[in-house]
Amino acid sequence: MKKKIAVIGAGFSGLSAAAYLSKAGYEVHVFEKHEQAGGRARQFSTPEGFRFDMGPSWYWMPDIIESFFSDFGCSTSDFFDLVSLNPQFEMVFDSANFSIPESYEDLKLLFESIESGAASKLDKFMQSAKFKYEVGMRDFVNKPCHSWGEFLSPKIAFSALKLDLLSNFRSYVARYFLDKRLRTLMEFPVIFLGASPKEIPALYSLMNYGGYALGTHYPKGGFYQLVLAMQKVAQIQGATFHFNHNVEALEIKNKNITSLIIDGKKIAFDFVVASADYHHIETLLPEDLKNYTDSYWKNRTFAPSCLIYYLGMKSTIPNLTHHTLFFEPDLDEHIASIYGDKKWPEKPLFYVCCPSKTDTHVAPENQENLFLLMPVATGIDDDDKTREEYLLKMLKRLERHTGAGNLYEQIVYKRSYCVRDFVNDYNAYGGNAYGLANTLRQTAVWKPKIKNQKIHNLFYTGQLTIPGPGVPPSIISGKIVAKEVIDLNL
């Protein structure tokens, strides 16, 4: 008789775990509180004809995503069309705007035009970043991280110095480039990791390679196409999905979960994989069976939350690319508002995604789909008036950049999303959007463990555990946890 496994949550890590566990022959049931899979990567449509991806919009590290599908004998191309963006994105500074080209050779030319000698320095930077990417994303991040002994392989030991684990990212970038704008451009990708470049290990220059060198892509139909494809893969393997099903309690006997209480109904399982918020799952456990205390979570460095606006515009916006980063103010001032004083930023940085520039399916003809995102501190007061004030600030700067006028009056659909929504929808600790920051003290074995140390059949996966935040890491997290369950039963 097949052993039954419950996967709580249908985000990327849950989808991944469900696929691998089903392939291994388990009876897998995925319980999702929302009406669709995806977690933070859900999608919604409006009566006005707009289709919005709710979360991730940067399709980076395509090879890592492709490897998931190859494990099941298929390819992303079996499910959606993936296009390479050119330019990859535009970065707006006070003094100039830079469009990051698709071609690496063109990128070198751009760097050289900004700073003499920067092209050759970029080559050296990327050579090192490629090495870190190949070791980091293929060896380093695939460990279950029970102990440091896992990293004593000859390959990792030989590579230790080259991985720059003990250097911070800011000082590392400064070795290569003098121009502040180039430094900001190189530092930008680690913002996805949820901390200041001064706190992120230089190892994560691998992000620059995974983005700038391998390119920025977009799945036609929206990022949600990746969710649908992973769900389909899991279903083909035999996984069953239960939407609008909220796990309310865990029944435990002799340090084993015996059943889940789901919408008042008791269902027995042999194993549980929690892809929901790690802290939230632990609130369902007795104090003596938790991996971590409340004080532990209070002392973690969390990645930011964010203010998001989904806007449907009744006319097209000129001079706007698919991805645009507004970095006119100082990066450190904004970061200080997130990790220092924990307040709304006075001079915010923000990001605009306009997928209708690439995809005719996400907005009516001659109209525009806008996704505005501004990183903010976790746990701050979040009210509609403040949200609206920042929307006006962002639109004003967008008008200045594009030459468009009266953008607020062009809005035919508007929805905001911020701290309290992350808490309500995802039980996100402090309303965080990206999980735990990848600081050195929160890397590898210092991240929350993937297995409950006191309950024999409870495992955790997702952005609050290894290997960390982001879509590719979450997919990897699901694979790691699935292997742990499978190995336990060999």
N, C-alpha and C positions, 0 to 999 in steps of 0.2 A: 504493500500500500504506500502510495506517495506521501511524503511528509508535506504538510501544509505550511506555507510561509505567508505572513501578512507583511506587506510593504505599506507603511503609513506615509502618504504624500506622493504625488505624481509629478514632482519637479524633475529636473534632469537627472539627479542622482537616483531618485526612485525609479524612473523609467529605465535607467541603465541597470540597476540592481535587478529589477523585475525581468529584464530580458535575459541576463546571464543566468539567473537562478532557474528560470523556466527552461532554458536550453539544457541545464544540468539535470532536468527531470523532476523538479519539484512542482507541486501544485501551488501556484503563486496568485495571490489576490491583492490588488492594489486598491487602497481606500483613499479617496480624495474628497475633501470637504467642499470643493467647488464643483461647478457643473462641467468642467473640462480639465484636461491635463495641462501641465506646464508650470504650475506654481507661479513664480514671479514672471515667467515668460508666457503668461496667458495672452489671449488676443480677444478683442471685442469689436463688434461692428455697430454702426449707428443707423438710424432711419434715414439720415441724410446721405448715406452711401459711403461713409468713411470706414476704413478697417485699421485698427490701431494695435500694434504690438505693445504690450503693457510694460515690458522690461528690457531685456537684452536687445541690443541693436547692432553691436559690433561682432561680425563673424570673422574672428581671428583664429589662428592655429588650425587651418582647414585639414591638415594631415591628421591631427589628433582626433578630430571629429570623424574623419573618414575611417580611421582605424576601428572605431566602434562598429560601423556598418560592415567592414570587411570581416570582423569576427563572426558575422552571421551570414557570410557569403553573398553580400550585396553591396551596394554603393549608394552614396547620397544621390547620384544621378538617376537612380531607380525611383526616387521619390520627389525630387524638385530640381529646378534649374538654378545653378549657382553662378552668379555673374561676378566678375572682378571689377571693382569700382575704380574709375579714373576721372578725376583725382580720387585718391583714397579718402581724403578729407581736407578741409581748409582750416587753418588756424589764424585767428584774428588777434593781432597785437595793436597797441597804440600807434606804433611807427610804421607797420607794414602788415600785409596779409600774405600768408604762404599756403599755396596749394601743394599738397604732398602727392607726387605723381605715382602712378602704378609701377612704372619702370624703375628698377633700382639704379640704373645708370643715370636716368634723369634726376633721381633723388640726389645722387652725388653732385651733379651739376648745380642743383639748387643750393646744396650746402656750400659749395665752393663760391657761389655768387654772394653768399652772406658773409663768409669768413675765409680768407686765403688759407689754403692748406687743409680745409675741413673735409674735402673729398677723401683724401688719403687717410685722414683720421677716422672718418666714418667707416672705411674699409676695415681698419684695424679693430674698431669697436664691434663691427658686425661679425668679423671672424671669431672674436671671443664670444660674442652673443650666440652665434651658431653652435659653438662647442657647448656652451651652457644649456642651450635648448636641447641638443641631442642627448646630453647626459642627464639634464634635469628632467625633461619631459618623458624620457624613455626609461630611465633608471631611478632617479631620485624620487619622483612623485608617485611611483607605483608601489612603494613600500607601505605595509600596514602600520608601521611606526609604533610597534609595541616597545621596542628598545633601540638604543643606538647601535647595537650589534648588527642590525640589518644593513648598516651602511659600511661594514668592514670588508666589502668585496674589493678585490684588487683594482677593479676599474674605477670605483668611486674613490678609493684611497689614493690612487695615482692621480686622480683628477681634482682632489680636494683644494689645492692652492689655486688652480685655474677657475674654480667655481666662485671664488671671491665671496665666501660666506660671511667673512668678518669685516668686509668693507661696506660702508653705507652707499646707497645708490647716488646720492647727491655728490659726494666727494669723488666717486668713481667717474661720473659723467664729466666733472670739472677737469679731470686729467686730460680729456680729449678736446673739449671745446671751450672757447673763451666767450663767444657771443651769448648773451643772456637768453636770447630768443631760441637759439639752437639748444641750449641747455634745457629750457622749458619744453621744447619739442621732444627731446629725448626723455625727459622726466615724466611727461604726460601719461604714457602707458601704465606706469606703476600706480597711478591714482586708482586704477581698477582693483588694486590689491588692498586699498583701504587704509593707507597711512601716508605720512609725509615721506618724501624721498630721503629725508635725513634718517628715517627709521627703518627703511626697507633695505635688506641685504642686496649687494651688487649682483648677486646671483640672478636677480630678476631682470637683468638686461636681456635675458632670454625673451622677455615680452617684446622688446624692440624687434628682435629677429622674427618672432612669431607674427608680428603685425606688419612692420614696414617692409621686411624682406619677402615674407610669404604672401603679403598683400591683404587688403581689406575686401571682403566679399559680401554678397547679399543674396539670400534665397528668394527667388521670385514668389510673390504671394505673402512675403513677410517672414520674419524670424520664426514665427509659429510653425512654419512648414517643417522645421527641424523637430519640433515637439511632436507633430503628427507622424513624422517618419519614425521616430524612436518608439512611439506608442504602437505603431503598426508592427514594427520589428518584434516588440515584446508580445503582442497578441499572436503573431505567427508562431512564436515559440510556445504559446499556450497560456500566457498570463491573462487573467481576467480583471477588468477594471470596474470599480464601483464608484461612480461619481455621486456628489451630494451625500456622501457618507462621512460623518464626523466621528472620529474615535474619541469617546468620552472617558474611558477608564481602561486600566489594565488589571486583570485578575492574576494574582501571583500566589503560587504555592510551592514550598520547598525551594525557593530561589529560582523558580522557573515561571515564566508567563504561561498560563494555561489557556487564557482566552482574552479576547478584547470585547469591550462593551461599545457597540456602535449603534448610535441612535436608539439606545435602550435595549438592543438585542445582543445576547451573548453568543460569540462565535469562537470555537476552539482553534488554536494554532500551535504548531510545534516550534516555530521560530518567528521572531518579529524583527523587521528591519525598519528603523525609523528614519525616514527622509524628511520629516517635518522638522521644525525648529528644535534643536537639541535641548535647549533650556526648557522649552515648553513640554517636551516629552518627559523630562525629569520632574516637572511639577506634578505629573500623574503618578509618581512613585513615592513610597514612604521615605522619610528622611534617611533611614539607615540603609536604603538600597540605591540611593543616588550615587552617581560617579562624582558629582561636584556640589558644593554648598553654594548658597546664594552669594556669599562673600567672594567666592572664586569668580563668579560671573561679573560681579561688580568691579573686580580688579583686572578684567580683561580689557584690551584695547580693541574696540569694535570699529569696523569699517563704517563709513558715514551712512546716514539715511539720505534721502533726497526729496526735493520738491519736483514733481513732474506735472506738466500740463500736456494734455492731449487736445489739440486744436484742429478743427476743420475750418479751412479758409475758403471763402467763396470765389477767390481769384488766385491766379498763380503769382508767385513771388520771384522777381528777377534776381540775378546775381547770387543765387543760393545753390550750394551743392548738397549732395545727399547727407554728408556729415560736416558740421561746422562747430569749431571750438572757439568760444569767446574768452580770450586770455588777456584782455587789455589791462585789468588790474593785476596787482602783485599776487602771485601764487601763494606765497607764505602767509599773507594776510588772511586769505580765505581759509587756508589750512589751520591757522591759529584759531579761527572762529569755530572750527570743528573739534579740535583736540585740546585747545587751551581754555578759553572762556566759555565755550559751548553756547554760542549765541548765533542769531541770524547774522550773516555777513553784511558788512557795510558796503563793500564793493565786490559783489559776487562774480565768480567765474561761472560759466554755464555752457551747456552743450545743446545744439539743435540738430535733430534728425529730420530730414525731409524726404522720406522714401518715395513720395510721388514723383520726384525727379528721376527715379529709376524704374518705377513700377506703376503701370496704369491701373492696377487692380485695387489700390489702396485709397483712391479718392475719385470722385466724379470727374468727368472731363473738364479741363480748364479750372480745376480747383486744386487745393493743396492740403496735404496731410503734414501736420507739424507735431513733433514730439520735443518738448523742452525739458531739460533736466538740469537741476542745480543741486550739487552736494550740500548737505546741511548736517549739523551735529545730531547725534541720536539723543532722544529724550527731551528735546526742547519743546516749548509750548508751540502748538500748531493750531492756528485758527484761520478761518476763511479770509478774514480781512488781511492778515499778513501774507497769505498766499497770493491774494489779488495784487497787493502792492508790489510783490516781486515779479509777477507776471508783467505788469506795466513797465517795470525796469528792464526786463529782458526784451520786451517788444520794442522799446525805445532804441536799444542798442542794435537790435535786428534791423530796424528801419534805417539807422545810420549806416549800417554795413551794406545793405542791399539797395538803398535808395527808394524803397517802398514807403508809402505814406499811409497813415491811419490804419495800421494793421488791426488794432483792436476792433474797429468798426467792420472789418472783413470777417470776423469770427462768426461762423454759423453753427459750430458745435464746440463746446468747452467742457472739459472735465479735469479736475485737479486730483493729485494723489500725493500724500506726504506721510509724516511720521505716524499719525494715528491710524492711517489706512494700512500701513505695514503691520502694525500691531493687531488690528482687527482681522485682517485677511490672512495673515501668515503667522500670527502669534510671535512675531519677530521681537527678540529681546531689544528693548529700547527703541523699537521701530527701525532697527538697522535694515539697510537694503542689500548689503553685500557680505554679511557674515563677519568673521573675525579678521582683523588686519594681519597681513603676512609680515609682521615684524620678526626679528631674529628670535626673540623670546617666545614667539608663538608659531614657530616653524617645526615641522616634523614631529618628533616625540613630545614636544611641548604643546602640541595642539590637543584638544579634547579627544579622548580615546574612542576608537570606533567600536569597542566592545564594552558593555557594562561589566564592571569588575566584580559585581555581586550577584547579578542575575545571569544565569548561564546561557539563555537563548535570546538575549536582547542586544541588537547591534545598531549603530548609528552611522548615517552617511549624510553627505551634503556639505554646504559651505562653512559650517561651524566646526567641521572636523577636517581630517586630511583629505586631499592635499591643500584645500583652501578655496577662496572665492573665485568665481568665474565659471563660464559654461564648460569649457574643456576639463578643468579640474573637477567639476561636479560629476561629469560623465565618468571620469577616471575613478572618483570616489565610489560610485556605485559598483564599478567592476571590482575594486579592491574588497569591498564588503562582501560581495557575492562570493568571491574566492575564499574569504575567511569562513563563511557558512559552509561552503562545499568541503573545504579541508577539514572542518570540524567533524564532518560525517563520513570521512573516508575510513 
